[in-house]
Amino acid sequence: MSRTGGKPSREEYARGLPDHHDPTAGLGGAAPARSALTLRLVLAAFGVVVCTVAGVVFLVAGVPVVFAVVMFVLAAVAVVDLGVVARRKARGEPG
């Protein structure tokens, strides 16, 4: 990754890490993929809101509790994803 063999520097993150999470990078002359962290952050926030609201609506509407539990579990997964993405953006990864 970095020339010193350790963790990538902030400048390397700013330029983007080549082949990062892209097993097909360079096939057929394709450019390496770049991470879309901001889009992932927005989608995770949307997922938290939608799943939480759906879970509450399911509880109030008298739908079987298992559906509400599924929605709350999905909301929890989205919250964890928000934390992971926020940490990666704070570390300086592009996206």
HELIX and SHEET records of a PDB file:
HELIX    1   1 ARG A   10  ARG A   15  1                                   6    
HELIX    2   2 LEU A   27  GLY A   29  5                                   3    
HELIX    3   3 LEU A   37  ALA A   61  1                                  25    
HELIX    4   4 VAL A   65  ARG A   91  1                                  27    
END                                                                             
